[in-house]
Amino acid sequence: MSMPDFSAKRLLTSLLCMAMLGAGWNSVAQDRPAPGLGQAISEAQLDDFDLVAPPGGSGFPEGSGTAAQGRSLFNQRCAACHGSEGQGTSGNTVLVGGSMQSEGTPLRTVGSYWPHASTLFDYIRRAMPADAPKSLDNSEVYQLTAYLLYLNGIIGEQETLDRAALLSVTMPNADGFIDRSQLH
Ligand code: HEC
């Protein structure tokens, strides 16, 4: 028997086992009254968790902003930890500069390392500012994303960043990754 057949058979067997276990679990659960714990999550609450905005372009909200608008917001909400020019206040808070082509160990920043500009929007909206995550509205997140792209020399100061503009940005290190998902 060839290896692929063997692993396919194993996969089928484990799927069958899982299906049988699943069926058993369901019938046990049906015989018992619900424990009455917790409460259903509301759509509004779900919006706070459903923040995935991947490079493929789904999940981006309305809104827009420029780097010029983002500057003062960055100074108010971000500079204490990241420095007013994104130069950082510690090793892991540097947001600007670096080059993946440097001779020594490269400085990996949003500008030098991240392959997709969309990740910046996704990350800021979900996690920053670190002392008050999810406290920014969507246009503020577009403004701050624009400001960080501007500080990294990727877009202009007056360029309006919205969903379409963000998705069309090509990051300096976009080709610096190898897709190994298809290798066997
Ligand atoms: C209280 C301190 C603090 C504040 C305020 C703060 N950050 Fe951060 N930020 C951090 C820390 C610490 C990290 C590194 C987290 C890690 O490595 O897991 C980080 C990481 C980041 C990163 C990812 C950097 C990378 O290369 O992985 C971005 C982008 C970012 N912050 C943007 C912002 C923006 C925009 C604001 C303002 C809205 C902000 N931060 C406010 C502390 C802060």
py3Dmol code that shows the C-alpha trace and the ligand (Angstrom):
import py3Dmol

protein = """\
ATOM      1  CA  MET A   1       0.000   0.000   0.000  1.00  0.00           C
ATOM      2  CA  SER A   2       1.386   3.444  -0.846  1.00  0.00           C
ATOM      3  CA  MET A   3       1.845   6.086   1.855  1.00  0.00           C
ATOM      4  CA  PRO A   4      -0.908   8.444   0.669  1.00  0.00           C
ATOM      5  CA  ASP A   5      -3.510   5.625   0.837  1.00  0.00           C
ATOM      6  CA  PHE A   6      -2.375   4.732   4.299  1.00  0.00           C
ATOM      7  CA  SER A   7      -2.646   8.275   5.642  1.00  0.00           C
ATOM      8  CA  ALA A   8      -6.002   8.800   3.907  1.00  0.00           C
ATOM      9  CA  LYS A   9      -7.297   5.678   5.625  1.00  0.00           C
ATOM     10  CA  ARG A  10      -6.025   6.860   8.980  1.00  0.00           C
ATOM     11  CA  LEU A  11      -7.649  10.208   8.469  1.00  0.00           C
ATOM     12  CA  LEU A  12     -10.971   8.560   7.590  1.00  0.00           C
ATOM     13  CA  THR A  13     -10.774   6.340  10.640  1.00  0.00           C
ATOM     14  CA  SER A  14     -10.149   9.242  12.967  1.00  0.00           C
ATOM     15  CA  LEU A  15     -12.926  11.259  11.340  1.00  0.00           C
ATOM     16  CA  LEU A  16     -15.280   8.315  11.882  1.00  0.00           C
ATOM     17  CA  CYS A  17     -14.215   8.056  15.509  1.00  0.00           C
ATOM     18  CA  MET A  18     -14.829  11.745  16.010  1.00  0.00           C
ATOM     19  CA  ALA A  19     -18.259  11.447  14.372  1.00  0.00           C
ATOM     20  CA  MET A  20     -19.172   8.553  16.666  1.00  0.00           C
ATOM     21  CA  LEU A  21     -17.965  10.406  19.731  1.00  0.00           C
ATOM     22  CA  GLY A  22     -19.890  13.447  18.605  1.00  0.00           C
ATOM     23  CA  ALA A  23     -23.082  11.427  18.220  1.00  0.00           C
ATOM     24  CA  GLY A  24     -22.627   9.916  21.682  1.00  0.00           C
ATOM     25  CA  TRP A  25     -22.062  13.280  23.258  1.00  0.00           C
ATOM     26  CA  ASN A  26     -25.171  14.741  21.620  1.00  0.00           C
ATOM     27  CA  SER A  27     -27.452  12.010  22.890  1.00  0.00           C
ATOM     28  CA  VAL A  28     -26.118  12.449  26.446  1.00  0.00           C
ATOM     29  CA  ALA A  29     -26.582  16.210  26.220  1.00  0.00           C
ATOM     30  CA  GLN A  30     -30.174  15.846  25.010  1.00  0.00           C
ATOM     31  CA  ASP A  31     -31.152  13.738  27.992  1.00  0.00           C
ATOM     32  CA  ARG A  32     -30.179  16.406  30.490  1.00  0.00           C
ATOM     33  CA  PRO A  33     -31.751  19.793  31.192  1.00  0.00           C
ATOM     34  CA  ALA A  34     -29.659  22.777  30.116  1.00  0.00           C
ATOM     35  CA  PRO A  35     -27.528  24.034  33.020  1.00  0.00           C
ATOM     36  CA  GLY A  36     -28.892  27.560  32.602  1.00  0.00           C
ATOM     37  CA  LEU A  37     -25.470  29.196  32.726  1.00  0.00           C
ATOM     38  CA  GLY A  38     -24.404  32.338  30.875  1.00  0.00           C
ATOM     39  CA  GLN A  39     -26.446  34.411  28.459  1.00  0.00           C
ATOM     40  CA  ALA A  40     -26.551  34.814  24.700  1.00  0.00           C
ATOM     41  CA  ILE A  41     -24.127  37.393  23.331  1.00  0.00           C
ATOM     42  CA  SER A  42     -25.761  40.388  21.631  1.00  0.00           C
ATOM     43  CA  GLU A  43     -24.908  41.543  18.103  1.00  0.00           C
ATOM     44  CA  ALA A  44     -23.447  44.768  19.526  1.00  0.00           C
ATOM     45  CA  GLN A  45     -21.178  42.849  21.894  1.00  0.00           C
ATOM     46  CA  LEU A  46     -20.150  40.569  19.060  1.00  0.00           C
ATOM     47  CA  ASP A  47     -19.014  43.596  17.040  1.00  0.00           C
ATOM     48  CA  ASP A  48     -16.343  44.210  19.677  1.00  0.00           C
ATOM     49  CA  PHE A  49     -14.838  40.790  19.019  1.00  0.00           C
ATOM     50  CA  ASP A  50     -15.478  40.448  15.313  1.00  0.00           C
ATOM     51  CA  LEU A  51     -12.584  42.668  14.284  1.00  0.00           C
ATOM     52  CA  VAL A  52     -10.732  40.492  11.808  1.00  0.00           C
ATOM     53  CA  ALA A  53      -9.561  42.537   8.815  1.00  0.00           C
ATOM     54  CA  PRO A  54      -7.187  40.304   6.832  1.00  0.00           C
ATOM     55  CA  PRO A  55      -5.082  41.257   3.767  1.00  0.00           C
ATOM     56  CA  GLY A  56      -7.753  39.723   1.505  1.00  0.00           C
ATOM     57  CA  GLY A  57      -9.858  42.822   2.179  1.00  0.00           C
ATOM     58  CA  SER A  58     -12.863  41.515   4.111  1.00  0.00           C
ATOM     59  CA  GLY A  59     -13.812  43.095   7.415  1.00  0.00           C
ATOM     60  CA  PHE A  60     -12.684  46.665   6.740  1.00  0.00           C
ATOM     61  CA  PRO A  61     -15.088  49.312   8.010  1.00  0.00           C
ATOM     62  CA  GLU A  62     -16.107  52.620   6.494  1.00  0.00           C
ATOM     63  CA  GLY A  63     -13.936  55.575   7.376  1.00  0.00           C
ATOM     64  CA  SER A  64     -10.782  57.290   6.214  1.00  0.00           C
ATOM     65  CA  GLY A  65      -7.965  59.485   7.414  1.00  0.00           C
ATOM     66  CA  THR A  66      -4.676  61.130   6.513  1.00  0.00           C
ATOM     67  CA  ALA A  67      -1.294  61.100   8.212  1.00  0.00           C
ATOM     68  CA  ALA A  68      -1.638  64.828   8.794  1.00  0.00           C
ATOM     69  CA  GLN A  69      -4.784  64.136  10.833  1.00  0.00           C
ATOM     70  CA  GLY A  70      -3.115  61.245  12.639  1.00  0.00           C
ATOM     71  CA  ARG A  71      -0.122  63.211  13.893  1.00  0.00           C
ATOM     72  CA  SER A  72      -1.726  64.926  16.907  1.00  0.00           C
ATOM     73  CA  LEU A  73      -3.729  61.834  17.797  1.00  0.00           C
ATOM     74  CA  PHE A  74      -0.518  59.809  17.752  1.00  0.00           C
ATOM     75  CA  ASN A  75       1.123  62.349  20.045  1.00  0.00           C
ATOM     76  CA  GLN A  76      -1.783  62.151  22.475  1.00  0.00           C
ATOM     77  CA  ARG A  77      -2.439  58.431  22.500  1.00  0.00           C
ATOM     78  CA  CYS A  78       0.706  56.646  21.310  1.00  0.00           C
ATOM     79  CA  ALA A  79       3.849  58.731  21.721  1.00  0.00           C
ATOM     80  CA  ALA A  80       4.274  58.001  25.437  1.00  0.00           C
ATOM     81  CA  CYS A  81       5.250  54.441  24.531  1.00  0.00           C
ATOM     82  CA  HIS A  82       6.327  54.764  20.889  1.00  0.00           C
ATOM     83  CA  GLY A  83       8.006  58.196  20.766  1.00  0.00           C
ATOM     84  CA  SER A  84       6.507  61.073  18.764  1.00  0.00           C
ATOM     85  CA  GLU A  85       8.218  59.908  15.539  1.00  0.00           C
ATOM     86  CA  GLY A  86       7.613  56.222  16.204  1.00  0.00           C
ATOM     87  CA  GLN A  87      11.267  55.784  17.199  1.00  0.00           C
ATOM     88  CA  GLY A  88      10.226  53.753  20.244  1.00  0.00           C
ATOM     89  CA  THR A  89      10.900  53.963  23.951  1.00  0.00           C
ATOM     90  CA  SER A  90      12.100  50.367  24.303  1.00  0.00           C
ATOM     91  CA  GLY A  91      13.227  47.515  22.076  1.00  0.00           C
ATOM     92  CA  ASN A  92       9.772  46.299  21.099  1.00  0.00           C
ATOM     93  CA  THR A  93       8.055  49.662  20.625  1.00  0.00           C
ATOM     94  CA  VAL A  94      10.046  50.888  17.597  1.00  0.00           C
ATOM     95  CA  LEU A  95       7.552  51.445  14.749  1.00  0.00           C
ATOM     96  CA  VAL A  96       9.673  53.231  12.161  1.00  0.00           C
ATOM     97  CA  GLY A  97      12.815  52.512  10.177  1.00  0.00           C
ATOM     98  CA  GLY A  98      14.953  49.422   9.829  1.00  0.00           C
ATOM     99  CA  SER A  99      15.764  47.456   6.705  1.00  0.00           C
ATOM    100  CA  MET A 100      15.536  43.755   5.969  1.00  0.00           C
ATOM    101  CA  GLN A 101      18.504  44.233   3.616  1.00  0.00           C
ATOM    102  CA  SER A 102      20.886  45.387   6.364  1.00  0.00           C
ATOM    103  CA  GLU A 103      24.171  43.544   6.867  1.00  0.00           C
ATOM    104  CA  GLY A 104      23.689  42.796  10.552  1.00  0.00           C
ATOM    105  CA  THR A 105      20.579  41.555  12.305  1.00  0.00           C
ATOM    106  CA  PRO A 106      17.801  43.594  10.721  1.00  0.00           C
ATOM    107  CA  LEU A 107      15.669  45.948  12.763  1.00  0.00           C
ATOM    108  CA  ARG A 108      12.168  44.612  12.181  1.00  0.00           C
ATOM    109  CA  THR A 109       9.515  47.280  12.312  1.00  0.00           C
ATOM    110  CA  VAL A 110       6.075  47.780  10.860  1.00  0.00           C
ATOM    111  CA  GLY A 111       7.799  49.557   7.960  1.00  0.00           C
ATOM    112  CA  SER A 112      10.719  47.213   7.315  1.00  0.00           C
ATOM    113  CA  TYR A 113       9.166  43.848   8.089  1.00  0.00           C
ATOM    114  CA  TRP A 114       5.383  43.687   7.872  1.00  0.00           C
ATOM    115  CA  PRO A 115       4.276  42.406   4.449  1.00  0.00           C
ATOM    116  CA  HIS A 116       0.742  43.886   4.472  1.00  0.00           C
ATOM    117  CA  ALA A 117      -0.386  47.409   5.342  1.00  0.00           C
ATOM    118  CA  SER A 118      -3.797  46.002   6.248  1.00  0.00           C
ATOM    119  CA  THR A 119      -2.264  44.261   9.286  1.00  0.00           C
ATOM    120  CA  LEU A 120      -1.419  47.656  10.717  1.00  0.00           C
ATOM    121  CA  PHE A 121      -5.069  48.683  10.667  1.00  0.00           C
ATOM    122  CA  ASP A 122      -6.144  45.327  12.089  1.00  0.00           C
ATOM    123  CA  TYR A 123      -3.547  45.438  14.872  1.00  0.00           C
ATOM    124  CA  ILE A 124      -4.120  49.038  15.966  1.00  0.00           C
ATOM    125  CA  ARG A 125      -7.907  48.598  15.998  1.00  0.00           C
ATOM    126  CA  ARG A 126      -7.688  45.429  18.051  1.00  0.00           C
ATOM    127  CA  ALA A 127      -4.765  46.054  20.415  1.00  0.00           C
ATOM    128  CA  MET A 128      -3.703  49.705  20.658  1.00  0.00           C
ATOM    129  CA  PRO A 129      -3.261  51.911  22.573  1.00  0.00           C
ATOM    130  CA  ALA A 130      -1.965  49.208  24.891  1.00  0.00           C
ATOM    131  CA  ASP A 131      -3.413  51.011  27.913  1.00  0.00           C
ATOM    132  CA  ALA A 132      -6.909  51.324  26.344  1.00  0.00           C
ATOM    133  CA  PRO A 133      -7.419  48.850  23.469  1.00  0.00           C
ATOM    134  CA  LYS A 134     -10.531  49.280  21.249  1.00  0.00           C
ATOM    135  CA  SER A 135     -11.019  52.870  22.418  1.00  0.00           C
ATOM    136  CA  LEU A 136     -10.393  54.375  18.944  1.00  0.00           C
ATOM    137  CA  ASP A 137     -13.075  54.822  16.306  1.00  0.00           C
ATOM    138  CA  ASN A 138     -12.523  53.525  12.785  1.00  0.00           C
ATOM    139  CA  SER A 139     -11.505  56.861  11.259  1.00  0.00           C
ATOM    140  CA  GLU A 140      -8.970  57.369  14.033  1.00  0.00           C
ATOM    141  CA  VAL A 141      -7.526  53.948  13.223  1.00  0.00           C
ATOM    142  CA  TYR A 142      -7.271  54.930   9.527  1.00  0.00           C
ATOM    143  CA  GLN A 143      -5.552  58.198  10.542  1.00  0.00           C
ATOM    144  CA  LEU A 144      -3.016  56.427  12.761  1.00  0.00           C
ATOM    145  CA  THR A 145      -2.372  53.750  10.140  1.00  0.00           C
ATOM    146  CA  ALA A 146      -1.753  56.542   7.616  1.00  0.00           C
ATOM    147  CA  TYR A 147       0.586  58.321  10.028  1.00  0.00           C
ATOM    148  CA  LEU A 148       2.701  55.209  10.603  1.00  0.00           C
ATOM    149  CA  LEU A 149       2.852  54.481   6.871  1.00  0.00           C
ATOM    150  CA  TYR A 150       3.869  58.104   6.316  1.00  0.00           C
ATOM    151  CA  LEU A 151       6.577  58.001   9.020  1.00  0.00           C
ATOM    152  CA  ASN A 152       7.953  54.939   7.258  1.00  0.00           C
ATOM    153  CA  GLY A 153       8.058  56.786   3.927  1.00  0.00           C
ATOM    154  CA  ILE A 154       5.411  54.544   2.365  1.00  0.00           C
ATOM    155  CA  ILE A 155       2.611  57.068   1.687  1.00  0.00           C
ATOM    156  CA  GLY A 156       2.349  60.848   1.540  1.00  0.00           C
ATOM    157  CA  GLU A 157       1.277  63.053   4.433  1.00  0.00           C
ATOM    158  CA  GLN A 158      -1.929  64.240   2.732  1.00  0.00           C
ATOM    159  CA  GLU A 159      -2.934  60.941   1.122  1.00  0.00           C
ATOM    160  CA  THR A 160      -6.384  59.791   2.204  1.00  0.00           C
ATOM    161  CA  LEU A 161      -6.322  56.266   3.497  1.00  0.00           C
ATOM    162  CA  ASP A 162      -9.555  54.281   3.321  1.00  0.00           C
ATOM    163  CA  ARG A 163     -10.233  50.612   2.724  1.00  0.00           C
ATOM    164  CA  ALA A 164      -9.393  50.667  -0.996  1.00  0.00           C
ATOM    165  CA  ALA A 165      -6.293  52.839  -0.599  1.00  0.00           C
ATOM    166  CA  LEU A 166      -5.022  50.717   2.268  1.00  0.00           C
ATOM    167  CA  LEU A 167      -5.401  47.497   0.313  1.00  0.00           C
ATOM    168  CA  SER A 168      -3.496  48.965  -2.636  1.00  0.00           C
ATOM    169  CA  VAL A 169      -0.418  49.890  -0.558  1.00  0.00           C
ATOM    170  CA  THR A 170       2.629  47.743  -1.348  1.00  0.00           C
ATOM    171  CA  MET A 171       4.879  47.302   1.670  1.00  0.00           C
ATOM    172  CA  PRO A 172       8.704  47.297   1.252  1.00  0.00           C
ATOM    173  CA  ASN A 173       9.008  43.711   2.499  1.00  0.00           C
ATOM    174  CA  ALA A 174       5.947  42.336   0.673  1.00  0.00           C
ATOM    175  CA  ASP A 175       8.105  39.824  -1.237  1.00  0.00           C
ATOM    176  CA  GLY A 176      10.315  38.954   1.719  1.00  0.00           C
ATOM    177  CA  PHE A 177       8.356  35.880   2.780  1.00  0.00           C
ATOM    178  CA  ILE A 178       8.322  32.368   1.355  1.00  0.00           C
ATOM    179  CA  ASP A 179       4.969  30.622   1.167  1.00  0.00           C
ATOM    180  CA  ARG A 180       5.775  27.135   2.424  1.00  0.00           C
ATOM    181  CA  SER A 181       2.167  26.036   2.726  1.00  0.00           C
ATOM    182  CA  GLN A 182       2.334  24.222  -0.620  1.00  0.00           C
ATOM    183  CA  LEU A 183       5.623  22.395   0.099  1.00  0.00           C
ATOM    184  CA  HIS A 184       5.501  18.700   1.055  1.00  0.00           C
TER     185      HIS A 184
END
"""
ligand_1 = """\
43
HEC
C 1.102 51.976 27.206
C 2.072 51.821 26.146
C 1.564 51.846 24.723
C 0.728 52.759 24.139
C 0.056 53.984 24.755
C 0.633 52.380 22.741
N 1.374 51.259 22.497
Fe 1.606 50.326 20.716
N 2.738 48.898 21.607
C 3.121 48.893 22.932
C 3.936 47.733 23.177
C 4.567 47.350 24.516
C 4.040 47.038 21.955
C 4.753 45.738 21.676
C 3.786 44.630 21.889
C 4.389 43.291 21.595
O 5.524 43.198 21.099
O 3.684 42.305 21.861
C 3.272 47.792 20.983
C 3.141 47.437 19.672
C 2.559 48.229 18.705
C 2.559 47.921 17.300
C 3.150 46.677 16.656
C 4.641 46.835 16.523
C 5.348 45.601 15.989
O 6.285 45.733 15.194
O 4.972 44.465 16.374
C 1.871 48.926 16.670
C 1.616 49.058 15.181
C 1.461 49.856 17.696
N 1.885 49.400 18.916
C 0.755 51.023 17.458
C 0.300 51.863 18.466
C -0.546 53.006 18.236
C -1.029 53.472 16.872
C -0.814 53.560 19.450
C -1.686 54.727 19.773
C -3.077 54.597 19.446
C -0.113 52.771 20.448
N 0.540 51.754 19.814
C -0.119 53.050 21.809
C 2.808 49.828 23.879
C 1.959 50.901 23.683
"""
view = py3Dmol.view(width=600, height=400)
view.addModel(protein, "pdb")
view.setStyle({"model": 0}, {"cartoon": {"style": "trace"}})
view.addModel(ligand_1, "xyz")
view.setStyle({"model": 1}, {"stick": {}})
view.zoomTo()
view.show()
